[in-house]
Amino acid sequence: MNQERLDQFMGKMVGDLGAAASAALVVVGDKLSLYKHLADAGPQTPAELAKRAGANERYVREWLNAQAASGYVDYDPDLGTFELNEEQEMVFAREDEPTFMAGGFELIASLYRDEPKITEAFRTGSGVGWHEHDQCLFRGTERFFRAGYNAHLLSDWLPALDGVVDRLKRGAKVADIACGHGASTVIMARAFPKSVFFGFDYHEPSIERARRIALDEGLAGVTFSVASAKAFEGSDYDLICIFDALHDMGDPVGAARRIREALKPDGTWMLVEPFANDRAEDNHNPVGRIFYAASTMICTPASLSQEVGMGLGAQAGETRLRAVCEEAGFTRFRRAAETPFNLVFEVRP
């Protein structure tokens, strides 16, 4: 045993345990709008924040000290006040910022709530469907991914596809497959009012939520329907999108074949997947750590719960994704854009 190495590893464990414990507190602060009240009113004592949030002062005081210990809020010991600096505010209080992360903590909460199901699946080899997870997964996924879509979908990803933006401006027919709560669909529909958008997802509660959002936004050119990726309706689509969902499917090749059938001959499939290198060892990094954890607890069980059960996982990588598309009959596959969290592919018949 190397004592120095053990000491370093134990230091890492203390940090990891603190982060894991603090995740639940982020969810509490997000649900009670504690971060937003801090952002709106500046430095506050626990009593002042508790009054604004309609919460108990003793709980708020403990929460604030835990947040300060994590570096999530700043503390002034002379005044006894807590506040968010601008960077912390962008992460915890500004939901439209691309750096907003509170939704990700809500997503992570589902990993703990659903752990017994996943542990049993390890023993049996069975799957756990997306619909079998705690509902905080659905809300957290929408809020976490929406931040990235707000930052990149209109400014970077769609413009990286050959001729797609011009089509959308003129009026195109678009399908968003496995759309969840419709965050990506709504962003595109707002930006391109001459186009019509169809969102599909097999999870009925998610489709109901997407319909409410579209109605609240007054988006007449959007239709949301319950359908799987292999059985969605319609044809002659100019653009079909799948955002961070192909790897969750039991039969991604079958889904890709259905997409090829539904596209116009000159149509485009925009495939967005979590960032991953082809070799597993190249994904052993902070981003890969998040995605492998999510893949173990959510993505792989989802795929194994369905027919075929390919189990691509959230770290599939470009080579495996290309093979899926080519097996489905696509002849052109190009990496069009990327971020530290996503790969964006242009796929054509």
C-alpha positions as CSV (number, residue, x, y, z in Angstrom):
1,M,0.0,0.0,0.0
2,N,1.2,3.5,-0.9
3,Q,0.2,5.8,2.0
4,E,0.6,9.0,0.0
5,R,-1.6,7.6,-2.8
6,L,-4.2,6.4,-0.2
7,D,-4.3,9.9,1.4
8,Q,-4.8,11.5,-2.0
9,F,-7.6,9.1,-2.8
10,M,-9.3,9.6,0.6
11,G,-9.2,13.3,-0.1
12,K,-10.9,12.7,-3.4
13,M,-13.6,10.6,-1.6
14,V,-14.3,13.4,0.8
15,G,-14.8,15.7,-2.1
16,D,-17.0,13.3,-3.9
17,L,-19.1,12.5,-0.8
18,G,-19.6,16.3,-0.3
19,A,-20.7,16.7,-3.8
20,A,-23.1,13.8,-3.6
21,A,-24.6,15.1,-0.4
22,S,-24.9,18.6,-1.8
23,A,-26.8,17.5,-4.9
24,A,-30.0,17.0,-2.8
25,L,-29.6,20.5,-1.4
26,V,-29.4,22.0,-4.8
27,V,-32.7,20.4,-5.6
28,V,-34.2,21.8,-2.4
29,G,-32.9,25.3,-3.2
30,D,-34.2,25.1,-6.8
31,K,-37.7,23.9,-5.8
32,L,-38.0,26.6,-3.1
33,S,-36.5,29.3,-5.5
34,L,-33.9,30.1,-2.9
35,Y,-31.3,30.8,-5.6
36,K,-33.6,33.1,-7.5
37,H,-34.5,35.0,-4.3
38,L,-30.8,35.4,-3.6
39,A,-30.2,36.6,-7.2
40,D,-33.1,39.0,-7.1
41,A,-32.4,40.7,-3.8
42,G,-28.6,40.6,-3.3
43,P,-26.8,39.8,0.0
44,Q,-29.2,38.5,2.6
45,T,-29.2,37.1,6.1
46,P,-30.8,33.7,6.6
47,A,-33.8,35.4,8.1
48,E,-34.2,37.7,5.2
49,L,-34.0,34.9,2.6
50,A,-36.4,32.7,4.6
51,K,-38.9,35.5,4.7
52,R,-38.7,36.1,0.9
53,A,-39.0,32.4,0.2
54,G,-41.7,31.6,2.7
55,A,-39.5,29.1,4.4
56,N,-38.3,28.3,7.9
57,E,-35.3,30.4,9.0
58,R,-33.5,27.6,10.8
59,Y,-33.6,25.3,7.8
60,V,-32.5,28.1,5.5
61,R,-29.6,29.0,7.7
62,E,-28.3,25.4,7.6
63,W,-28.8,25.3,3.8
64,L,-26.9,28.5,3.3
65,N,-23.9,27.3,5.3
66,A,-23.9,24.0,3.3
67,Q,-24.0,26.0,0.1
68,A,-21.2,28.3,1.3
69,A,-19.1,25.3,2.3
70,S,-19.6,23.9,-1.3
71,G,-18.6,27.2,-2.9
72,Y,-22.1,27.5,-4.4
73,V,-22.8,30.8,-2.6
74,D,-20.6,33.5,-1.1
75,Y,-20.5,34.4,2.6
76,D,-19.6,37.7,4.3
77,P,-18.7,36.9,7.9
78,D,-18.6,40.5,8.9
79,L,-22.2,41.2,7.8
80,G,-23.5,37.6,8.3
81,T,-24.9,37.7,4.7
82,F,-24.9,35.3,1.8
83,E,-25.1,36.1,-1.9
84,L,-24.7,34.6,-5.3
85,N,-21.8,36.1,-7.4
86,E,-22.5,36.5,-11.1
87,E,-21.1,33.2,-12.1
88,Q,-23.0,31.3,-9.4
89,E,-26.1,33.1,-10.5
90,M,-25.7,32.0,-14.1
91,V,-25.5,28.3,-13.0
92,F,-28.3,28.2,-10.4
93,A,-30.7,31.1,-10.9
94,R,-30.9,32.0,-14.6
95,E,-32.8,29.2,-16.3
96,D,-32.3,30.6,-19.8
97,E,-28.5,30.7,-19.6
98,P,-26.6,27.9,-21.4
99,T,-24.7,27.4,-18.1
100,F,-27.8,26.6,-16.0
101,M,-27.2,23.4,-14.1
102,A,-30.0,23.1,-11.5
103,G,-32.1,20.9,-13.9
104,G,-29.2,18.5,-14.0
105,F,-29.3,18.0,-10.3
106,E,-33.0,17.2,-10.5
107,L,-32.2,14.6,-13.2
108,I,-29.5,13.1,-10.9
109,A,-32.1,12.8,-8.1
110,S,-33.9,10.2,-10.1
111,L,-30.8,8.0,-10.1
112,Y,-31.0,7.6,-6.3
113,R,-34.8,7.2,-6.3
114,D,-34.6,4.5,-9.0
115,E,-31.5,2.7,-7.7
116,P,-33.5,-0.4,-6.3
117,K,-34.9,-1.0,-9.8
118,I,-31.5,-0.7,-11.4
119,T,-29.8,-2.9,-8.8
120,E,-32.4,-5.6,-9.5
121,A,-31.8,-5.2,-13.3
122,F,-28.1,-5.9,-12.7
123,R,-29.1,-9.2,-11.1
124,T,-31.6,-10.3,-13.7
125,G,-30.3,-8.7,-16.9
126,S,-33.7,-7.2,-17.5
127,G,-34.3,-3.6,-18.6
128,V,-35.9,-0.6,-16.9
129,G,-38.0,1.5,-19.3
130,W,-37.8,5.3,-19.5
131,H,-41.4,5.4,-18.3
132,E,-40.6,3.4,-15.2
133,H,-38.4,6.1,-13.7
134,D,-39.3,8.7,-11.2
135,Q,-40.9,11.7,-12.7
136,C,-38.1,14.0,-11.7
137,L,-36.1,12.4,-14.5
138,F,-38.4,13.8,-17.1
139,R,-38.5,17.4,-15.6
140,G,-34.7,17.3,-15.0
141,T,-33.9,16.1,-18.5
142,E,-36.1,18.9,-20.0
143,R,-34.5,21.6,-17.9
144,F,-30.9,20.4,-18.2
145,F,-30.9,19.8,-22.0
146,R,-33.0,22.9,-22.8
147,A,-30.1,25.1,-21.7
148,G,-27.7,23.6,-24.2
149,Y,-30.4,23.7,-27.0
150,N,-31.0,27.4,-26.2
151,A,-27.2,28.0,-26.6
152,H,-26.5,26.0,-29.7
153,L,-29.4,24.7,-31.7
154,L,-30.2,27.9,-33.6
155,S,-26.8,29.5,-33.6
156,D,-24.5,26.6,-34.3
157,W,-26.2,23.2,-35.0
158,L,-28.8,24.0,-37.6
159,P,-26.5,26.4,-39.6
160,A,-23.9,23.6,-39.7
161,L,-26.3,21.5,-41.8
162,D,-26.2,22.1,-45.6
163,G,-29.2,24.2,-46.7
164,V,-31.4,23.3,-43.7
165,V,-31.8,26.8,-42.3
166,D,-33.0,28.2,-45.7
167,R,-35.6,25.5,-45.9
168,L,-36.8,26.2,-42.4
169,K,-37.1,29.9,-43.2
170,R,-39.1,29.2,-46.4
171,G,-41.3,26.6,-44.8
172,A,-40.3,23.0,-44.1
173,K,-41.9,19.9,-42.6
174,V,-40.0,18.7,-39.5
175,A,-40.2,15.7,-37.1
176,D,-38.6,15.7,-33.7
177,I,-38.4,12.0,-32.6
178,A,-38.3,11.1,-28.9
179,C,-39.0,14.7,-28.2
180,G,-39.8,14.4,-24.5
181,H,-41.3,17.6,-23.2
182,G,-40.7,19.2,-26.6
183,A,-37.9,21.7,-25.6
184,S,-36.1,21.3,-28.9
185,T,-39.3,21.3,-30.9
186,V,-40.5,24.5,-29.3
187,I,-37.2,26.3,-29.8
188,M,-37.2,25.5,-33.5
189,A,-40.9,26.3,-33.9
190,R,-40.5,29.8,-32.3
191,A,-37.6,30.6,-34.7
192,F,-39.2,29.3,-37.9
193,P,-42.9,30.2,-38.0
194,K,-43.3,29.2,-41.7
195,S,-42.4,25.6,-41.0
196,V,-44.6,22.9,-39.4
197,F,-43.3,20.7,-36.6
198,F,-44.3,17.3,-35.4
199,G,-43.0,16.0,-32.0
200,F,-43.3,12.3,-31.2
201,D,-42.5,10.4,-28.0
202,Y,-43.8,7.0,-26.7
203,H,-44.1,8.5,-23.2
204,E,-47.7,9.9,-23.0
205,P,-47.1,12.1,-19.9
206,S,-44.2,13.8,-21.7
207,I,-46.4,14.5,-24.7
208,E,-49.1,16.0,-22.5
209,R,-46.6,18.3,-21.0
210,A,-45.2,19.3,-24.5
211,R,-48.7,20.1,-25.7
212,R,-49.3,22.4,-22.7
213,I,-46.0,24.2,-23.3
214,A,-46.9,24.7,-27.0
215,L,-50.4,25.9,-26.1
216,D,-49.0,28.4,-23.5
217,E,-46.5,29.7,-26.1
218,G,-49.2,30.1,-28.8
219,L,-47.4,27.9,-31.3
220,A,-50.0,27.0,-33.9
221,G,-47.5,25.1,-36.2
222,V,-46.7,22.4,-33.7
223,T,-48.3,19.0,-33.2
224,F,-47.3,16.5,-30.5
225,S,-48.3,12.9,-30.7
226,V,-47.6,9.6,-28.8
227,A,-45.6,7.3,-31.1
228,S,-42.4,5.3,-31.0
229,A,-39.4,6.0,-33.1
230,K,-40.2,3.0,-35.3
231,A,-43.9,3.9,-35.7
232,F,-44.2,7.7,-36.0
233,E,-46.6,9.0,-38.6
234,G,-46.0,11.0,-41.7
235,S,-43.7,11.1,-44.7
236,D,-41.9,13.6,-47.0
237,Y,-40.1,15.3,-44.0
238,D,-37.5,17.9,-44.9
239,L,-35.8,17.5,-41.5
240,I,-36.0,14.8,-38.9
241,C,-34.2,15.3,-35.6
242,I,-33.3,13.1,-32.7
243,F,-31.8,14.8,-29.7
244,D,-29.8,12.7,-27.2
245,A,-32.1,9.7,-27.6
246,L,-31.0,7.3,-30.3
247,H,-28.7,5.5,-27.8
248,D,-31.7,4.9,-25.5
249,M,-33.6,2.9,-28.1
250,G,-33.7,-0.9,-28.2
251,D,-33.6,-1.0,-32.0
252,P,-31.8,2.1,-33.2
253,V,-31.3,0.5,-36.6
254,G,-35.0,0.0,-36.9
255,A,-35.6,3.6,-35.9
256,A,-33.1,4.8,-38.4
257,R,-34.8,2.8,-41.2
258,R,-38.1,4.4,-40.4
259,I,-36.5,7.8,-40.5
260,R,-35.0,7.0,-43.9
261,E,-38.5,6.0,-45.2
262,A,-40.0,9.2,-43.8
263,L,-37.5,11.7,-45.2
264,K,-37.7,13.3,-48.6
265,P,-35.0,12.1,-51.0
266,D,-33.1,15.3,-50.3
267,G,-34.0,15.5,-46.7
268,T,-31.7,15.6,-43.7
269,W,-31.6,13.8,-40.4
270,M,-30.0,15.8,-37.6
271,L,-28.7,13.3,-35.1
272,V,-27.5,14.8,-31.8
273,E,-25.8,12.5,-29.3
274,P,-23.8,12.9,-26.1
275,F,-20.1,13.6,-26.8
276,A,-18.0,10.5,-26.8
277,N,-14.8,9.3,-28.3
278,D,-14.7,5.8,-29.9
279,R,-12.3,4.3,-27.3
280,A,-13.7,3.9,-23.8
281,E,-10.4,5.0,-22.2
282,D,-10.7,8.3,-24.0
283,N,-14.0,8.9,-22.2
284,H,-12.5,8.4,-18.7
285,N,-12.8,12.1,-17.9
286,P,-15.2,14.4,-16.1
287,V,-17.8,14.6,-18.9
288,G,-17.5,10.9,-19.6
289,R,-18.0,10.3,-15.8
290,I,-21.4,12.0,-16.0
291,F,-22.5,10.2,-19.1
292,Y,-21.3,6.8,-18.1
293,A,-23.2,7.2,-14.8
294,A,-26.4,8.2,-16.7
295,S,-25.9,5.4,-19.2
296,T,-25.6,2.8,-16.4
297,M,-28.7,4.1,-14.6
298,I,-30.9,5.3,-17.4
299,C,-29.9,4.8,-21.0
300,T,-28.7,1.2,-21.1
301,P,-31.6,-0.1,-19.0
302,A,-34.0,1.7,-21.3
303,S,-32.5,0.0,-24.3
304,L,-32.5,-3.4,-22.7
305,S,-36.2,-3.0,-21.8
306,Q,-37.1,-2.9,-25.5
307,E,-37.1,-5.2,-28.5
308,V,-33.6,-6.0,-29.8
309,G,-32.0,-4.3,-26.8
310,M,-28.8,-3.2,-28.6
311,G,-27.7,-1.2,-25.6
312,L,-25.6,1.4,-27.4
313,G,-25.2,3.4,-24.2
314,A,-24.6,7.2,-23.9
315,Q,-20.9,6.8,-24.9
316,A,-21.5,5.1,-28.2
317,G,-19.1,7.2,-30.2
318,E,-19.0,8.3,-33.8
319,T,-17.9,4.9,-35.3
320,R,-20.8,2.9,-33.7
321,L,-23.3,5.6,-34.6
322,R,-22.1,5.7,-38.2
323,A,-22.5,1.9,-38.4
324,V,-26.1,2.1,-37.2
325,C,-26.9,4.7,-39.9
326,E,-25.2,2.8,-42.6
327,E,-26.9,-0.5,-41.7
328,A,-30.2,1.4,-42.0
329,G,-29.3,2.4,-45.6
330,F,-28.0,6.0,-45.2
331,T,-25.1,6.8,-47.4
332,R,-23.9,10.1,-46.1
333,F,-22.8,10.7,-42.5
334,R,-20.9,13.7,-41.4
335,R,-19.9,15.3,-38.0
336,A,-21.3,18.8,-38.5
337,A,-20.8,20.3,-35.1
338,E,-19.8,19.5,-31.5
339,T,-19.7,20.9,-28.0
340,P,-18.1,19.5,-24.9
341,F,-21.4,17.7,-24.2
342,N,-22.7,16.9,-27.7
343,L,-21.9,15.5,-31.1
344,V,-24.1,16.7,-34.0
345,F,-24.3,14.6,-37.2
346,E,-25.7,15.3,-40.6
347,V,-27.2,12.1,-42.0
348,R,-28.6,11.8,-45.5
349,P,-30.1,9.1,-47.7
